[in-house]
Amino acid sequence: MSEAFAVWIAAILTLMVYSYLLADNPLYRLAQHLFVGSSVGYAVVVVVHNVLRPRLADPLLQDPRANWPYLLPLLLGLLLLSKARGSLAWLGNSSMAFLFGVGAALAIGGALVGSFLPQIQASWVSVLPGSAGGSMAAVNNLLLAVGTVGTLSYFYFTMGMRKSAGGRLVKLGAVVGRWVILITFGAIFGNRVMTYVALLIERVYFLLGEWLGLLG
Amino acid sequence: MECPHCGAANKPESRYCGECGQPLGTPKAFTCPLCDTTNAPGILICTECGADLIPPGVSLSEIPLEPVGGGEGDALVEEPPWEGQYREEAAAEVREAADEDFALDESGKQEEPPWLKKLDGIGTEESPEPSEEEAHVERGGLPEWLEVPLDFEEMLSQAPDAAEEGGVEPGDLPAWLEPLRPERVEETEEPAEVAGPGEVTGLLKGIRGTLGIEPMLAIPRRASPTPAVAVDSVAFERAELFSEVVREPLRPGLELAPPRRAERLAASSVRWITYLIVAAAVVVPLLLGSNWSVANMPSTPAAAAMYGAIEGLPAGSVALVSHDYDPGVAGEMIPQARAVLGHLMGRGVRVVNVSLTPEGSRLSEQLLGELAEEHQYVYGQDYLSLGYVVGVEAGPRAVVEGLVAAHWSSLIEEVADISLVVEFAGAPEYLRLWLEQVQAPYGLPMVAGVSATADPYARPYYRNEAQDQLLGLITGFVGAAEYERLSGQEGVALAGMDAQSLAHLAIILLVVVGNVAYFAQRMRGRLSR
């Protein structure tokens, strides 16, 4: 019974969202507000029940002597609340500094070993069919090299573009880079359309199958 | 008034042409009522003495215009009615101020101003001629050694001659002071004549170079000249064209009329036809239950590699699965997660479930519960759900290191005991978090399922030349369908493949038709012109 009720609610909310196809209307707005409100409410509940209670409150209440170091994150977290009041905002600076310091250190270190260096290494490819592993692989590697250099040239703004031979070369590379960027944007846009079509199919499948029972 | 540029007739009080927008003249040039300086047209404060050139209360529109490019033969601009009066008033004010201070008395002598009268009587009393000694003292009351000798001027006049004759040798200075020795000036230039108009009234009459009447009127600063801007011919032509377009008056036939009912209906119809085509492309294959794509869909190497990576896991090994998506992309991600988790459980792999988004934890737990029941998995023994972990850099690291510290089921003694990391990323940043904070630092094998939107960002990590950061990759709804087919689990993704293919075809068709219509309209416009 409760599952059928949930299906009906979900189906009605889905139709309310699709009513935007007619025009902006109160039903669509209602569904939109319900979605935003429930998302925020759910996030708060999850944070309380999944983070604050089991990972902070319970250890402190069950064995305060052993778990006293948990007081430090609690204090830093409470100081963050002072950011809501302008005159007391400075109290939260140490918490922000801690967050940004740890975040930046992890992000820079991780980006270096996880993205930056491997991607540079992966761009160092052979364009000769013999060493690349076939003519198609060589063409693929050539496209990769030209696209990488061209895109970097497009963002190279500090050389006079017309005054020297090097500048003209960079300008030529920038033209190639612009086309590579445009093709990339096209691919991203196409994939986004694909995502929306998939979402439409999933919703139609739900409406026809679980709600109306028309699909076997 | 007739426009000098286009000849159009304008109202007498107009300052700009109503037809072409060009100015109908330049503002009159004024002569300063105080210093008689003739200022440039348009200047309202004297550039010489800072006096106001127009009386207060006179607006800019009351300043008469001179004809553009006026030369000989042009009619003189009439003097505005207030100008003569203003000049007389200003001159009278100056005279009055001067007369107050330096009025003549009855005998015709110049009367002293009040402040000068206070000095009367000082030094006017007659006194006996002082003796030489008294005079010596009175000259300043200084001690003798400080007094200037009487023949000092004579000595001073002879000094240069003595130097020239070689009678005076330049003094010896240490080397470090030598640069400070004053240089000898060969010729003394006569001071240039002081420029500027002479005073015409008062005590300073006839003296040149005196300061203006600053206490009364502030002298405005002159603006620094505008630096020359180098403009190439192309930019200049574009600016000219832009100027022409902006100044072009709206032609009578070009007013924007509100769309007619038929036009509104046509625009609305096109929109609804588009909706109907896409909806039909999605609904009809689902209702018919067709599976043409399932039989003809090629299997991509990335999906096959992901299947192979999971297929190679021994039973009882541990896979860490992260669901980092929200309801916005759940339509793509849930089918992927269902297929992959089903495959993992079918292989008997222990699963540790986690999510970096609050909504992802809820969605994945529901899915995990259904699959655990189907595969008879026991919570705590065969699978774990860690729930939501804050999705910042420290989150994934904390999960891995926390698992090791907790020694779950005595199976994870060290990080290397995690056989595979499976990431479901609705957005590329979550994939990067796991790659940068877990895969690269700990060297763990990793596969990923991503939304179609995140695919262009994830693709460079799949089996690149440097290292196998991602052993396998599935993308979007198609990736889920591929995985369902590879693992033999038919689900919503496979059922929706025909709908997706047909919807894509419909979109391509609409794009082509739209472009053809656009270019046809453009061609028709050119032909009609």
Boltz contact constraints between the chains, C-beta under 6 A:
constraints:
  - contact:
      token1: [A, 43]
      token2: [B, 358]
      max_distance: 6.0
  - contact:
      token1: [A, 46]
      token2: [B, 358]
      max_distance: 6.0
  - contact:
      token1: [A, 46]
      token2: [B, 388]
      max_distance: 6.0
  - contact:
      token1: [A, 50]
      token2: [B, 387]
      max_distance: 6.0
  - contact:
      token1: [A, 50]
      token2: [B, 388]
      max_distance: 6.0
  - contact:
      token1: [A, 103]
      token2: [B, 393]
      max_distance: 6.0
  - contact:
      token1: [A, 106]
      token2: [B, 393]
      max_distance: 6.0
  - contact:
      token1: [A, 107]
      token2: [B, 393]
      max_distance: 6.0
  - contact:
      token1: [A, 110]
      token2: [B, 436]
      max_distance: 6.0
  - contact:
      token1: [A, 110]
      token2: [B, 437]
      max_distance: 6.0
  - contact:
      token1: [A, 111]
      token2: [B, 436]
      max_distance: 6.0
  - contact:
      token1: [A, 113]
      token2: [B, 440]
      max_distance: 6.0
  - contact:
      token1: [A, 114]
      token2: [B, 435]
      max_distance: 6.0
  - contact:
      token1: [A, 114]
      token2: [B, 436]
      max_distance: 6.0
  - contact:
      token1: [A, 114]
      token2: [B, 440]
      max_distance: 6.0
  - contact:
      token1: [A, 115]
      token2: [B, 436]
      max_distance: 6.0
  - contact:
      token1: [A, 118]
      token2: [B, 466]
      max_distance: 6.0
  - contact:
      token1: [A, 118]
      token2: [B, 467]
      max_distance: 6.0
  - contact:
      token1: [A, 121]
      token2: [B, 466]
      max_distance: 6.0
  - contact:
      token1: [A, 122]
      token2: [B, 464]
      max_distance: 6.0
  - contact:
      token1: [A, 122]
      token2: [B, 465]
      max_distance: 6.0
  - contact:
      token1: [A, 122]
      token2: [B, 466]
      max_distance: 6.0
  - contact:
      token1: [A, 125]
      token2: [B, 465]
      max_distance: 6.0
  - contact:
      token1: [A, 187]
      token2: [B, 456]
      max_distance: 6.0
  - contact:
      token1: [A, 188]
      token2: [B, 456]
      max_distance: 6.0
  - contact:
      token1: [A, 191]
      token2: [B, 452]
      max_distance: 6.0
  - contact:
      token1: [A, 191]
      token2: [B, 453]
      max_distance: 6.0
  - contact:
      token1: [A, 191]
      token2: [B, 455]
      max_distance: 6.0
  - contact:
      token1: [A, 192]
      token2: [B, 453]
      max_distance: 6.0
  - contact:
      token1: [A, 194]
      token2: [B, 452]
      max_distance: 6.0
  - contact:
      token1: [A, 194]
      token2: [B, 476]
      max_distance: 6.0
  - contact:
      token1: [A, 195]
      token2: [B, 451]
      max_distance: 6.0
  - contact:
      token1: [A, 195]
      token2: [B, 452]
      max_distance: 6.0
  - contact:
      token1: [A, 195]
      token2: [B, 453]
      max_distance: 6.0
  - contact:
      token1: [A, 197]
      token2: [B, 500]
      max_distance: 6.0
  - contact:
      token1: [A, 197]
      token2: [B, 503]
      max_distance: 6.0
  - contact:
      token1: [A, 198]
      token2: [B, 331]
      max_distance: 6.0
  - contact:
      token1: [A, 198]
      token2: [B, 332]
      max_distance: 6.0
  - contact:
      token1: [A, 198]
      token2: [B, 476]
      max_distance: 6.0
  - contact:
      token1: [A, 198]
      token2: [B, 477]
      max_distance: 6.0
  - contact:
      token1: [A, 199]
      token2: [B, 331]
      max_distance: 6.0
  - contact:
      token1: [A, 200]
      token2: [B, 282]
      max_distance: 6.0
  - contact:
      token1: [A, 201]
      token2: [B, 282]
      max_distance: 6.0
  - contact:
      token1: [A, 201]
      token2: [B, 496]
      max_distance: 6.0
  - contact:
      token1: [A, 201]
      token2: [B, 499]
      max_distance: 6.0
  - contact:
      token1: [A, 201]
      token2: [B, 500]
      max_distance: 6.0
  - contact:
      token1: [A, 202]
      token2: [B, 331]
      max_distance: 6.0
  - contact:
      token1: [A, 204]
      token2: [B, 282]
      max_distance: 6.0
  - contact:
      token1: [A, 204]
      token2: [B, 283]
      max_distance: 6.0
  - contact:
      token1: [A, 205]
      token2: [B, 492]
      max_distance: 6.0
  - contact:
      token1: [A, 208]
      token2: [B, 286]
      max_distance: 6.0
